[in-house]
Amino acid sequence: MFSQKEKTNYGALNTSSKPKGSQTIVKEDRLVEFRLSNTRAQSVSVGGTFNQWNSLSFRLTRDGQWNWRGSLRLKPGRYQYRFFVDGKWADDPNAKETVANEFGSKNAVLEIK
């Protein structure tokens, strides 16, 4: 499961080539938290289209209640991901949307606005 922090930051791009008085506003990265509850896991990470499916580049940490959590900043867009639990790919049981993948399982879908 993931959650998007409520605060959205906006920033202005370089407007030097624009007519005076105009500006371009672009949404900046959003802080996204991934969470998984698993009492048996020894390690949990997340791989997806945001990190080229690198199963080890984004590791989650466990709290005292066996909840695994981790946050990262993502640009607005649509992403697919899966958890990597103890060396095996795993579904996100709380995903609101999924898509079939080429391996016969499902990727969770995350949309950042």
Buried (B, 14 or more C-beta within 10 A) or exposed (E): BBEBEEEEEEEEEEEEEEEEEEEEEEEEEBBBBBBBEBEEBEEBBBBBBBBEBEBEEBEBEBEEEEBBBBBBEBEEEEBBBBBBBEEEBBBBEEBEEBEEEEEEEBBBBBEBE
